[in-house]
Amino acid sequence: MAGALLAGNAAPQVHDVTVDVTDLRSTKGEILACLTSSKKHFPDCEGDANGFEARTPANGKARIVFRNVPAGTYAIALLHDENGNGKADRALLMVPKEGFGFSRDAKLRMGPPSFSSAAFRVTDADVRQTITMRYLF
């Protein structure tokens, strides 16, 4: 019985989510990444107090690691910020001029994919995702 009581007070399990980024067209700028469990805050994590954000230089083997991610359902959005201005540059009709990618390589459909299209689970082990960077221009 004491074991059951102690188990109830155990710290929540956390895991690392590692993202390998492929198909970068250049080594300019950096990769901006957002990991969120909130449908409301996907794909940019803006205002998400529980979201994770990371950045790494754009190089041939770009890798991002989100550490200490609690169990749950998440989605990732990436931006290849080639000019280093910290935001997504857009052309006419709000079409992204820079590279982008999503967990599970979710596809665009008249805008960013839905949270559920990009969603994956973090349960009892570290998670590894490979995300292909895509460019429209």
N, C-alpha and C positions, 0 to 999 in steps of 0.2 A: 504494500500500500504506500509506503514512504517513497518508493521508486516512482510510482505513478504521480504522486504529488510533485516530486522534483522534476519530472519530465514536463509537467505543465508550465514550469517556470524557466525552461531552457530558452536560451537566446534563439531568435529566429535564424534559420539557416540562410546563409548568403553564398552566392557563387559569382564567378567571373563570367562575363560575356565577352568573347573575343571576336572581333570582326576583321577578316582579311578582305581588303579592297582590291579588286582586279579591274583591268582595262582602263587605267588612267591614261589620258591622252598626252599629258605633260607632267613635268615635275614642278611646275609653277604653283605657288600658293600653298594652301593647306586643305586638308579634309576636315570639315566640320561635321560632327555627329551628334545625334539626339536619340536617346533611348527613353521611351515613356510607356507607362501602363495605362495612360489616359486617352480614350478615344477623342475627347475634346481637345487635347493638346497635340495630337498627331497631325501633321508631320514636323512641326517646328519646336515643340516643347516650350514655347513662349508662355511664361506665367505658370509653368508646372513646377511647383515646389518639390515634388517627388521625382521629377525627371532627372536624367543623367545627361550631361553634355561633355563632349571631349573634342579635342582637335589634335591633329598630327600633321607633320609636313607631308606634302604630296611627293612620294617617291615611288620607285618601282615596286616596293614591297610594303605598301602602306598597311599598317595594322593598328587597330584601336582596341583597347581593353577597358571595359567598364567593370570596375571592381565592387565587390560587396553588394551585389544585386539580390534583393530578397526574392523568394519564390513568388511567381505570379505570371501573368500574361503581358507581353511587351511587344513593341514594334520599334524598328530603327529607321531613321531617315539620315541620309548622307548628302552633303553638298561638297563639290570640288570647287572651292573658292579660289579660282585661279588668280584673280587680281588682288586677293588679300584684303578686300574691303569689309569682310565680316558679314556679308549678306548675299542673298541670292539675286543676281542680276537677271533682268527679264527683258525680252524683246516684245514686239507687238503682241497684243492679246494675252499678255502675262505668260508667255512661253519662256521657260528657263534657258538662259544663254550659257550657263555653266553646267557641269556634270552633276548628276544626282543618282541616288540609288536607295533601295529600300530592302529591309529584311525579307527573306524568302524570295528575293528578286521580284517582288510584286510589280505588276505592270501598271502603267498609266492608263486611265480611261477618262478623257476629258478633264484632267486634273490629277492630283496625286491619288494613289490608291487608297482604299479604305483601310482603316485600322485592322479590321479582321483579315484582309488580304495579306497584310504584312506581319500579322501576329504570330508569335511563337511562345512556348512555355519555358520558364525556368523552374525546374522542380528540385531534383535531388543531386544534380551534378553541374559542373561548369558547362557552358554552351559555346559552341563555335559556329559562326555564320560566315559565309563567303558572299559578298555583295558585289555585283558587277556595276561599275560606274557607266552610266549612259549619258549620251550627249545628243541634243537635237540640232545643234548648229556646229 
